[in-house]
Protein backbone atom coordinates (compact mmCIF):
# COMPACT_ATOMS: atom_id res chain seq x y z
CA UNK A 1 0.00 0.00 0.00
CA UNK A 2 1.52 3.26 -1.11
CA UNK A 3 0.68 6.26 0.97
CA UNK A 4 1.28 9.57 -0.78
CA UNK A 5 2.75 12.22 1.55
CA UNK A 6 2.85 9.38 4.05
CA UNK A 7 4.79 11.04 6.84
CA UNK A 8 2.59 14.16 6.80
CA UNK A 9 -0.57 12.05 7.01
CA UNK A 10 0.94 9.90 9.76
CA UNK A 11 1.85 12.93 11.85
CA UNK A 12 -1.64 14.34 11.36
CA UNK A 13 -3.27 11.08 12.41
CA UNK A 14 -1.06 10.80 15.50
CA UNK A 15 -1.97 14.36 16.54
CA UNK A 16 -5.67 13.66 15.96
CA UNK A 17 -5.69 10.38 17.89
CA UNK A 18 -3.59 11.82 20.70
CA UNK A 19 -5.79 14.87 21.07
CA UNK A 20 -9.07 13.01 20.89
CA UNK A 21 -8.02 10.38 23.42
CA UNK A 22 -6.40 13.00 25.67
CA UNK A 23 -9.03 12.65 28.43
CA UNK A 24 -8.25 8.94 28.65
CA UNK A 25 -4.49 9.55 29.01
CA UNK A 26 -5.04 12.33 31.54
CA UNK A 27 -7.34 10.13 33.63
CA UNK A 28 -5.13 7.07 33.48
CA UNK A 29 -2.01 8.99 34.48
CA UNK A 30 -3.51 11.08 37.29
CA UNK A 31 -4.07 9.73 40.77
CA UNK A 32 -6.78 12.32 41.38
CA UNK A 33 -9.20 10.83 38.88
CA UNK A 34 -10.70 8.67 41.63
CA UNK A 35 -11.18 11.54 44.07
CA UNK A 36 -14.84 12.36 44.57
CA UNK A 37 -16.40 15.39 46.28
CA UNK A 38 -17.25 14.92 49.96
CA UNK A 39 -19.77 17.38 51.31
CA UNK A 40 -19.86 18.10 55.04
CA UNK A 41 -23.39 19.06 56.05
CA UNK A 42 -24.05 21.20 59.15
CA UNK A 43 -24.86 19.14 62.22
CA UNK A 44 -26.96 21.57 64.25
CA UNK A 45 -29.46 22.59 61.52
CA UNK A 46 -31.97 20.05 60.30
CA UNK A 47 -33.47 21.57 57.19
CA UNK A 48 -32.52 24.02 54.48
CA UNK A 49 -34.68 26.85 53.13
CA UNK A 50 -35.85 24.60 50.29
CA UNK A 51 -35.92 20.86 49.62
CA UNK A 52 -32.53 19.19 49.21
CA UNK A 53 -33.23 18.20 45.61
CA UNK A 54 -34.19 21.74 44.69
CA UNK A 55 -31.14 23.19 46.44
CA UNK A 56 -28.95 20.65 44.70
CA UNK A 57 -29.99 21.82 41.26
CA UNK A 58 -31.21 25.38 41.64
CA UNK A 59 -29.31 26.96 44.56
CA UNK A 60 -27.61 29.36 42.13
CA UNK A 61 -30.97 30.38 40.76
CA UNK A 62 -32.27 31.03 44.27
CA UNK A 63 -29.21 33.07 45.20
CA UNK A 64 -29.57 35.07 42.00
CA UNK A 65 -33.20 35.87 42.78
CA UNK A 66 -32.30 36.81 46.34
CA UNK A 67 -29.55 39.09 45.06
CA UNK A 68 -31.93 40.82 42.64
CA UNK A 69 -34.61 41.14 45.29
CA UNK A 70 -32.34 42.66 47.94
CA UNK A 71 -30.04 44.79 45.81
CA UNK A 72 -32.53 46.00 43.21
CA UNK A 73 -35.91 45.97 45.03
CA UNK A 74 -34.79 46.39 48.64
CA UNK A 75 -36.96 43.44 49.67
CA UNK A 76 -34.98 41.59 52.31
CA UNK A 77 -37.32 38.90 53.62
CA UNK A 78 -38.96 35.97 51.85
CA UNK A 79 -42.68 36.71 51.74
CA UNK A 80 -45.22 34.07 50.82
CA UNK A 81 -49.00 34.76 50.87
CA UNK A 82 -48.36 38.11 52.55
CA UNK A 83 -46.48 36.63 55.51
CA UNK A 84 -42.76 36.67 56.13
CA UNK A 85 -41.50 33.09 56.18
CA UNK A 86 -39.61 31.87 59.18
CA UNK A 87 -36.75 29.45 59.14
CA UNK A 88 -35.34 27.80 62.28
CA UNK A 89 -37.33 30.30 64.33
CA UNK A 90 -35.97 33.42 62.64
CA UNK A 91 -37.38 35.57 59.87
CA UNK A 92 -36.02 34.18 56.62
CA UNK A 93 -33.66 36.84 55.36
CA UNK A 94 -32.43 36.72 51.77
CA UNK A 95 -28.78 36.88 52.60
CA UNK A 96 -25.87 34.70 51.63
CA UNK A 97 -23.80 35.70 54.63
CA UNK A 98 -26.54 35.79 57.28
CA UNK A 99 -28.67 32.84 56.16
CA UNK A 100 -26.71 30.40 53.99
CA UNK A 101 -23.30 30.76 55.58
CA UNK A 102 -24.78 30.60 59.08
CA UNK A 103 -25.14 26.84 58.70
CA UNK A 104 -22.84 26.13 55.79
CA UNK A 105 -19.96 27.96 57.40
CA UNK A 106 -17.17 25.94 55.90
CA UNK A 107 -16.70 26.93 52.26
CA UNK A 108 -13.88 24.47 51.73
CA UNK A 109 -15.88 21.48 52.90
CA UNK A 110 -19.14 22.50 51.29
CA UNK A 111 -19.22 24.94 48.34
CA UNK A 112 -15.77 24.14 46.99
CA UNK A 113 -16.27 20.38 46.98
CA UNK A 114 -18.57 20.29 43.96
CA UNK A 115 -17.51 23.63 42.46
CA UNK A 116 -13.88 22.60 42.20
CA UNK A 117 -14.81 19.13 41.01
CA UNK A 118 -16.80 20.64 38.13
CA UNK A 119 -14.74 23.79 37.57
CA UNK A 120 -17.51 26.16 38.57
CA UNK A 121 -16.24 29.58 39.62
CA UNK A 122 -19.15 31.48 41.16
CA UNK A 123 -18.66 35.21 41.48
CA UNK A 124 -20.23 35.34 44.95
CA UNK A 125 -16.86 36.13 46.43
CA UNK A 126 -16.24 39.12 44.19
CA UNK A 127 -18.33 41.05 46.74
CA UNK A 128 -18.87 38.76 49.73
CA UNK A 129 -16.09 37.99 52.16
CA UNK A 130 -14.97 34.43 51.75
CA UNK A 131 -15.49 32.40 54.91
CA UNK A 132 -12.11 31.04 55.84
CA UNK A 133 -13.22 27.52 56.73
CA UNK A 134 -13.67 26.20 60.28
CA UNK A 135 -16.80 26.75 62.36
CA UNK A 136 -17.85 30.06 63.75
CA UNK B 1 -38.38 13.28 0.83
CA UNK B 2 -34.86 13.41 2.20
CA UNK B 3 -36.13 15.51 5.03
CA UNK B 4 -38.75 12.91 5.97
CA UNK B 5 -36.22 10.08 6.13
CA UNK B 6 -33.86 12.20 8.22
CA UNK B 7 -36.62 13.26 10.60
CA UNK B 8 -37.74 9.66 11.09
CA UNK B 9 -34.12 8.52 11.65
CA UNK B 10 -33.58 11.31 14.13
CA UNK B 11 -36.77 10.48 16.02
CA UNK B 12 -35.70 6.82 16.10
CA UNK B 13 -32.37 7.77 17.69
CA UNK B 14 -34.26 9.99 20.13
CA UNK B 15 -36.61 7.13 20.99
CA UNK B 16 -33.75 4.67 21.51
CA UNK B 17 -31.96 7.18 23.75
CA UNK B 18 -35.13 7.82 25.73
CA UNK B 19 -35.94 4.11 26.15
CA UNK B 20 -32.31 3.53 27.15
CA UNK B 21 -32.78 6.22 29.76
CA UNK B 22 -35.80 4.66 31.45
CA UNK B 23 -35.35 0.89 31.10
CA UNK B 24 -32.77 -0.09 33.77
CA UNK B 25 -30.97 -2.99 32.08
CA UNK B 26 -30.83 -1.17 28.75
CA UNK B 27 -29.48 1.88 30.53
CA UNK B 28 -26.48 -0.07 31.82
CA UNK B 29 -25.79 -1.36 28.34
CA UNK B 30 -26.11 2.02 26.65
CA UNK B 31 -24.20 3.96 29.30
CA UNK B 32 -21.41 1.55 30.09
CA UNK B 33 -20.67 -0.29 26.83
CA UNK B 34 -21.92 1.75 23.86
CA UNK B 35 -19.48 4.64 24.49
CA UNK B 36 -16.50 2.32 23.96
CA UNK B 37 -17.95 1.09 20.68
CA UNK B 38 -18.58 4.69 19.65
CA UNK B 39 -15.08 5.85 20.52
CA UNK B 40 -13.46 2.93 18.72
CA UNK B 41 -15.60 3.37 15.59
CA UNK B 42 -14.89 7.10 15.56
CA UNK B 43 -11.10 6.94 15.93
CA UNK B 44 -10.46 3.83 13.83
CA UNK B 45 -13.05 4.80 11.23
CA UNK B 46 -11.57 8.25 10.76
CA UNK B 47 -8.06 6.82 10.43
CA UNK B 48 -9.26 4.34 7.79
CA UNK B 49 -10.99 7.09 5.81
CA UNK B 50 -7.87 9.29 5.86
CA UNK B 51 -5.60 6.41 4.85
CA UNK B 52 -7.92 5.61 1.96
CA UNK B 53 -7.61 9.20 0.76
CA UNK B 54 -3.87 9.10 1.28
CA UNK B 55 -3.61 6.19 -1.11
CA UNK B 56 -5.06 8.15 -4.03
CA UNK B 57 -2.33 9.78 -6.06
CA UNK B 58 -2.60 13.44 -6.98
CA UNK B 59 -1.22 13.49 -10.53
CA UNK B 60 -0.57 17.19 -10.79
CA UNK B 61 -1.12 20.49 -9.05
CA UNK B 62 -4.71 21.58 -9.43
CA UNK B 63 -4.48 25.28 -10.08
CA UNK B 64 -8.03 26.38 -9.29
CA UNK B 65 -6.64 29.31 -7.40
CA UNK B 66 -8.14 32.66 -6.68
CA UNK B 67 -5.37 35.15 -7.29
CA UNK B 68 -2.44 36.13 -9.45
CA UNK B 69 0.11 33.36 -9.70
CA UNK B 70 3.86 33.91 -9.36
CA UNK B 71 4.94 35.35 -12.67
CA UNK B 72 7.19 38.16 -13.87
CA UNK B 73 8.89 40.12 -11.09
CA UNK B 74 6.85 43.29 -11.72
CA UNK B 75 3.51 41.48 -11.49
CA UNK B 76 2.43 41.23 -7.89
CA UNK B 77 1.70 37.70 -6.75
CA UNK B 78 -1.24 36.93 -4.46
CA UNK B 79 0.80 34.91 -2.00
CA UNK B 80 -2.08 33.56 0.09
CA UNK B 81 -4.63 32.75 -2.58
CA UNK B 82 -2.10 31.46 -5.07
CA UNK B 83 0.98 30.40 -3.12
CA UNK B 84 4.09 29.03 -4.76
CA UNK B 85 5.96 28.20 -1.57
CA UNK B 86 5.33 25.81 1.31
CA UNK B 87 4.88 28.71 3.73
CA UNK B 88 2.25 30.35 1.54
CA UNK B 89 0.43 27.04 1.22
CA UNK B 90 0.45 26.69 4.99
CA UNK B 91 -1.10 30.16 5.21
CA UNK B 92 -3.79 29.23 2.70
CA UNK B 93 -4.56 26.02 4.62
CA UNK B 94 -4.79 27.90 7.91
CA UNK B 95 -7.18 30.45 6.37
CA UNK B 96 -9.24 27.58 4.99
CA UNK B 97 -9.37 25.50 8.17
CA UNK B 98 -9.68 28.24 10.75
CA UNK B 99 -11.70 30.84 8.83
CA UNK B 100 -13.36 28.98 5.90
CA UNK B 101 -11.77 31.20 3.23
CA UNK B 102 -13.49 29.37 0.36
CA UNK B 103 -16.92 29.78 1.89
CA UNK B 104 -16.25 33.51 2.23
CA UNK B 105 -16.41 33.68 -1.56
CA UNK B 106 -19.97 32.32 -1.52
CA UNK B 107 -22.34 34.15 -3.86
CA UNK B 108 -26.06 34.07 -4.33
CA UNK B 109 -27.61 33.68 -7.76
CA UNK B 110 -31.21 34.71 -8.33
CA UNK B 111 -33.55 36.05 -10.98
CA UNK B 112 -34.44 39.72 -10.68
CA UNK B 113 -36.70 41.16 -13.40
CA UNK B 114 -35.91 38.11 -15.56
CA UNK B 115 -32.20 38.71 -15.29
CA UNK B 116 -29.79 36.36 -13.52
CA UNK B 117 -28.14 38.41 -10.80
CA UNK B 118 -25.24 37.37 -8.61
CA UNK B 119 -24.74 39.03 -5.27
CA UNK B 120 -22.49 38.74 -2.25
CA UNK B 121 -23.81 36.38 0.43
CA UNK B 122 -21.83 36.10 3.65
CA UNK B 123 -24.57 34.59 5.84
CA UNK B 124 -23.64 30.99 5.08
CA UNK B 125 -20.01 31.75 5.91
CA UNK B 126 -20.93 33.58 9.09
CA UNK B 127 -23.29 30.97 10.52
CA UNK B 128 -21.18 27.97 9.61
CA UNK B 129 -18.10 29.64 11.13
CA UNK B 130 -20.13 30.44 14.25
CA UNK B 131 -21.42 26.88 14.43
CA UNK B 132 -18.05 25.15 13.92
CA UNK B 133 -16.14 27.33 16.39
CA UNK B 134 -18.90 27.03 18.97
CA UNK B 135 -18.90 23.27 18.61
CA UNK B 136 -15.13 23.15 19.15
CA UNK B 137 -15.27 25.43 22.19
CA UNK B 138 -18.20 23.50 23.66
CA UNK B 139 -16.28 20.24 23.17
CA UNK B 140 -13.23 21.74 24.89
CA UNK B 141 -15.37 23.14 27.72
CA UNK B 142 -16.69 19.60 28.29
CA UNK B 143 -13.23 18.60 29.44
CA UNK B 144 -14.47 19.65 32.88
CA UNK B 145 -16.58 16.50 32.82
CA UNK B 146 -13.92 14.32 31.20
CA UNK B 147 -10.89 14.59 33.43
CA UNK B 148 -9.89 15.11 37.03
CA UNK B 149 -7.90 17.33 37.57
CA UNK B 150 -9.37 19.65 34.97
CA UNK B 151 -6.97 21.19 32.41
CA UNK B 152 -6.51 24.93 32.92
CA UNK B 153 -7.79 25.93 29.47
CA UNK B 154 -11.32 25.00 30.57
CA UNK B 155 -11.52 27.80 33.11
CA UNK B 156 -10.10 30.24 30.58
CA UNK B 157 -12.69 29.26 27.95
CA UNK B 158 -15.53 29.41 30.48
CA UNK B 159 -14.53 32.92 31.51
CA UNK B 160 -14.50 34.20 27.94
CA UNK B 161 -17.58 32.25 26.92
CA UNK B 162 -19.56 33.54 29.88
CA UNK B 163 -18.15 37.04 29.54
CA UNK B 164 -21.51 38.81 29.71
CA UNK B 165 -22.50 37.08 32.97
CA UNK B 166 -26.15 36.93 31.94
CA UNK B 167 -28.33 34.68 34.08
CA UNK B 168 -27.28 31.93 36.41
CA UNK B 169 -25.96 29.42 35.40
CA UNK B 170 -24.28 31.97 33.14
CA UNK B 171 -25.49 31.78 29.54
CA UNK B 172 -22.61 30.87 27.27
CA UNK B 173 -22.18 32.81 24.02
CA UNK B 174 -21.35 29.57 22.22
CA UNK B 175 -24.65 28.00 23.34
CA UNK B 176 -26.55 30.79 21.61
CA UNK B 177 -24.28 30.74 18.55
CA UNK B 178 -24.38 26.98 17.99
CA UNK B 179 -28.18 26.89 18.16
CA UNK B 180 -28.60 29.87 15.83
CA UNK B 181 -25.92 28.55 13.46
CA UNK B 182 -27.49 25.09 13.22
CA UNK B 183 -30.97 26.56 12.84
CA UNK B 184 -29.75 28.74 9.97
CA UNK B 185 -28.01 25.82 8.24
CA UNK B 186 -31.11 23.66 8.64
CA UNK B 187 -33.66 26.25 7.52
CA UNK B 188 -31.44 27.17 4.55
CA UNK B 189 -31.78 23.62 3.28
CA UNK B 190 -35.56 23.77 3.64
CA UNK B 191 -36.41 27.25 2.38
CA UNK B 192 -33.76 27.79 -0.28
CA UNK B 193 -35.20 25.81 -3.18
CA UNK B 194 -31.85 25.64 -4.99
CA UNK B 195 -30.26 24.05 -1.97
CA UNK B 196 -33.24 21.87 -1.13
CA UNK B 197 -33.20 20.19 -4.51
CA UNK B 198 -29.65 18.93 -3.94
CA UNK B 199 -30.15 18.07 -0.25
CA UNK B 200 -30.05 14.43 0.76
CA UNK B 201 -30.92 12.62 3.99
CA UNK B 202 -27.20 12.65 4.78
CA UNK B 203 -27.34 16.47 4.72
CA UNK B 204 -30.32 16.86 7.04
CA UNK B 205 -29.58 14.06 9.47
CA UNK B 206 -26.26 15.32 10.90
CA UNK B 207 -27.77 18.79 11.35
CA UNK B 208 -30.73 17.32 13.23
CA UNK B 209 -28.44 15.11 15.30
CA UNK B 210 -26.12 17.94 16.34
CA UNK B 211 -29.14 20.16 16.93
CA UNK B 212 -30.42 17.39 19.21
CA UNK B 213 -27.13 17.27 21.10
CA UNK B 214 -27.02 21.04 21.55
CA UNK B 215 -30.66 21.28 22.57
CA UNK B 216 -30.48 18.50 25.16
CA UNK B 217 -27.25 20.04 26.44
CA UNK B 218 -28.87 23.45 26.88
CA UNK B 219 -31.90 21.86 28.54
CA UNK B 220 -29.63 19.97 30.95
CA UNK B 221 -27.68 23.08 31.83
CA UNK B 222 -30.51 25.55 32.35
CA UNK B 223 -33.81 23.75 32.81
CA UNK B 224 -33.98 20.02 33.55
CA UNK B 225 -30.88 19.61 35.64
CA UNK B 226 -29.22 16.36 36.42
CA UNK B 227 -26.83 15.38 39.19
CA UNK B 228 -23.63 16.81 37.71
CA UNK B 229 -21.35 15.21 40.27
CA UNK B 230 -22.76 11.83 39.26
CA UNK B 231 -22.34 12.73 35.59
CA UNK B 232 -18.69 13.54 36.12
CA UNK B 233 -18.04 10.41 38.20
CA UNK B 234 -19.65 8.45 35.38
CA UNK B 235 -17.69 10.01 32.50
CA UNK B 236 -14.37 9.85 34.35
CA UNK B 237 -15.02 6.16 35.11
CA UNK B 238 -15.81 5.45 31.47
CA UNK B 239 -12.78 7.41 30.27
CA UNK B 240 -10.42 5.57 32.63
CA UNK B 241 -11.82 2.08 31.98
CA UNK B 242 -13.24 1.64 35.46
CA UNK B 243 -16.41 -0.29 36.08
CA UNK B 244 -19.53 1.87 36.44
CA UNK B 245 -21.81 0.87 39.28
CA UNK B 246 -25.54 0.37 38.82
CA UNK B 247 -26.14 2.86 41.61
CA UNK B 248 -24.22 5.56 39.76
CA UNK B 249 -26.07 4.91 36.50
CA UNK B 250 -29.40 5.18 38.32
CA UNK B 251 -28.48 8.73 39.33
CA UNK B 252 -28.24 9.86 35.70
CA UNK B 253 -31.45 11.40 34.39
CA UNK B 254 -33.20 10.12 31.22
CA UNK B 255 -32.51 13.46 29.52
CA UNK B 256 -28.81 12.96 30.15
CA UNK B 257 -29.11 9.46 28.70
CA UNK B 258 -30.60 10.98 25.54
CA UNK B 259 -27.83 13.60 25.33
CA UNK B 260 -25.23 10.90 25.84
CA UNK B 261 -26.76 8.54 23.29
CA UNK B 262 -26.92 11.36 20.71
CA UNK B 263 -23.19 11.92 21.19
CA UNK B 264 -22.45 8.19 20.81
CA UNK B 265 -24.58 8.13 17.65
CA UNK B 266 -22.68 11.12 16.28
CA UNK B 267 -19.34 9.44 16.98
CA UNK B 268 -20.42 6.27 15.16
CA UNK B 269 -22.05 8.17 12.30
CA UNK B 270 -19.07 10.49 11.88
CA UNK B 271 -16.60 8.36 9.91
CA UNK B 272 -19.39 6.87 7.78
CA UNK B 273 -20.69 10.20 6.49
CA UNK B 274 -19.88 13.60 5.04
CA UNK B 275 -18.79 14.67 8.51
CA UNK B 276 -15.31 13.26 7.82
CA UNK B 277 -14.61 16.63 6.26
CA UNK B 278 -13.08 17.15 9.70
CA UNK B 279 -10.11 15.20 8.38
CA UNK B 280 -10.78 15.63 4.68
CA UNK B 281 -10.31 19.38 4.70
CA UNK B 282 -6.61 18.80 5.33
CA UNK B 283 -6.43 16.74 2.17
CA UNK B 284 -8.18 19.17 -0.22
CA UNK B 285 -5.95 19.06 -3.30
CA UNK B 286 -7.03 22.50 -4.50
CA UNK B 287 -5.91 24.03 -1.20
CA UNK B 288 -2.89 22.09 0.03
CA UNK B 289 -0.70 22.11 -3.07
CA UNK B 290 1.56 25.01 -3.96
CA UNK B 291 1.03 26.35 -7.45
CA UNK B 292 4.54 25.71 -8.75
CA UNK B 293 3.64 23.88 -11.95
CA UNK B 294 5.96 26.05 -13.99
CA UNK B 295 8.89 25.85 -11.60
CA UNK B 296 9.01 22.18 -10.76
CA UNK B 297 8.35 19.10 -12.82
CA UNK B 298 5.58 16.98 -11.34
CA UNK B 299 5.59 13.44 -12.64
CA UNK B 300 2.31 11.64 -12.81
CA UNK B 301 2.63 8.90 -10.18
CA UNK B 302 0.74 6.32 -12.23
CA UNK B 303 2.97 6.73 -15.29
CA UNK B 304 4.41 3.38 -16.26
CA UNK B 305 7.77 2.92 -18.01
CA UNK B 306 7.29 3.58 -21.72
CA UNK B 307 10.05 2.18 -23.99
CA UNK B 308 11.13 5.34 -25.79
CA UNK B 309 13.24 5.78 -28.87
CA UNK B 310 14.93 9.17 -28.55
CA UNK B 311 15.90 11.33 -31.52
CA UNK B 312 19.59 10.74 -30.82
CA UNK B 313 19.05 6.99 -31.11
CA UNK B 314 16.94 7.47 -34.23
CA UNK B 315 19.60 9.59 -35.91
CA UNK B 316 22.27 7.08 -34.91
CA UNK B 317 20.26 4.36 -36.64
CA UNK B 318 19.42 6.16 -39.86
CA UNK B 319 22.27 8.69 -40.18
CA UNK B 320 23.66 7.25 -43.47
CA UNK B 321 20.24 7.19 -45.07
CA UNK B 322 19.43 10.69 -43.90
CA UNK B 323 22.69 12.09 -45.28
CA UNK B 324 22.10 10.22 -48.50
CA UNK B 325 18.62 11.71 -48.83
CA UNK B 326 19.91 15.20 -47.99
CA UNK B 327 18.10 15.48 -44.65
CA UNK B 328 20.02 17.69 -42.18
CA UNK B 329 21.47 15.78 -39.21
CA UNK B 330 22.68 17.14 -35.88
CA UNK B 331 25.89 15.16 -35.68
CA UNK B 332 27.95 14.54 -38.85
CA UNK B 333 30.87 12.26 -38.74
Boltz contact constraints between the chains, C-beta under 6 A:
constraints:
  - contact:
      token1: [A, 3]
      token2: [B, 54]
      max_distance: 6.0
  - contact:
      token1: [A, 4]
      token2: [B, 54]
      max_distance: 6.0
  - contact:
      token1: [A, 4]
      token2: [B, 57]
      max_distance: 6.0
  - contact:
      token1: [A, 9]
      token2: [B, 54]
      max_distance: 6.0
  - contact:
      token1: [A, 13]
      token2: [B, 47]
      max_distance: 6.0
  - contact:
      token1: [A, 17]
      token2: [B, 43]
      max_distance: 6.0
  - contact:
      token1: [A, 23]
      token2: [B, 146]
      max_distance: 6.0
  - contact:
      token1: [A, 23]
      token2: [B, 147]
      max_distance: 6.0
  - contact:
      token1: [A, 23]
      token2: [B, 239]
      max_distance: 6.0
  - contact:
      token1: [A, 24]
      token2: [B, 239]
      max_distance: 6.0
  - contact:
      token1: [A, 26]
      token2: [B, 147]
      max_distance: 6.0
  - contact:
      token1: [A, 27]
      token2: [B, 147]
      max_distance: 6.0
  - contact:
      token1: [A, 27]
      token2: [B, 236]
      max_distance: 6.0
  - contact:
      token1: [A, 27]
      token2: [B, 239]
      max_distance: 6.0
  - contact:
      token1: [A, 27]
      token2: [B, 240]
      max_distance: 6.0
  - contact:
      token1: [A, 28]
      token2: [B, 240]
      max_distance: 6.0
  - contact:
      token1: [A, 32]
      token2: [B, 148]
      max_distance: 6.0
  - contact:
      token1: [A, 32]
      token2: [B, 149]
      max_distance: 6.0
  - contact:
      token1: [A, 33]
      token2: [B, 148]
      max_distance: 6.0
  - contact:
      token1: [A, 33]
      token2: [B, 236]
      max_distance: 6.0
  - contact:
      token1: [A, 33]
      token2: [B, 240]
      max_distance: 6.0
  - contact:
      token1: [A, 37]
      token2: [B, 229]
      max_distance: 6.0
  - contact:
      token1: [A, 57]
      token2: [B, 225]
      max_distance: 6.0
  - contact:
      token1: [A, 60]
      token2: [B, 168]
      max_distance: 6.0
  - contact:
      token1: [A, 64]
      token2: [B, 168]
      max_distance: 6.0
  - contact:
      token1: [A, 114]
      token2: [B, 229]
      max_distance: 6.0
  - contact:
      token1: [A, 118]
      token2: [B, 144]
      max_distance: 6.0
  - contact:
      token1: [A, 118]
      token2: [B, 228]
      max_distance: 6.0
  - contact:
      token1: [A, 119]
      token2: [B, 144]
      max_distance: 6.0
  - contact:
      token1: [A, 119]
      token2: [B, 150]
      max_distance: 6.0
  - contact:
      token1: [A, 119]
      token2: [B, 154]
      max_distance: 6.0
  - contact:
      token1: [A, 119]
      token2: [B, 155]
      max_distance: 6.0
